[in-house]
Amino acid sequence: MVGDKWSLLILRDIIIHKKSRFKELKDSKEKIATNILANRLKSLSELGLIEKLDPTGTKKSTRYLATSRGISVLPIIMELYLFSINSIDETTLDSSQINIKREITTNSKLFEKNRIAEYLNFVQELRDTILGVKEQ
């Protein structure tokens, strides 16, 4: 379901880095091809891991948000993140990656709890802004 490289990276970017636009996801440092990105976004949506919000019907207004099912993948993403980050020279990491590594290794459960809360707040603010919807 989410075993391919790109799906996990897309979920990582959506949940951890709060990227929600096609362009933001395309501009990640892994440089996913646009056709692969479009295909994976469609697959993730069909699997119920993300939802596509399109408030005005334009490509610029389209946002991709993780569903609760997508958010449940966060522990797997964290483990893979740690594995990959621990396998490379730390001098190649940016400050965000170093901070994430430190937070996960210090207290992974707290990191997971905080990231989920931050992401849910981000999603709520986004919904309030672009849809004018206040959910409770």
Secondary structure, DSSP 8 states (H G I E B T S, - for coil): ---SHHHHHHHHHHHTS---SHHHHHTSTT---HHHHHHHHHHHHHTTSEEEE-SSSSGGG-EEEE-HHHHTTHHHHHHHHHHHHHTS-GGGS-HHHHHHHHHHHH-HHHHHHHHHHHHHHHHHHHHHHHH-----
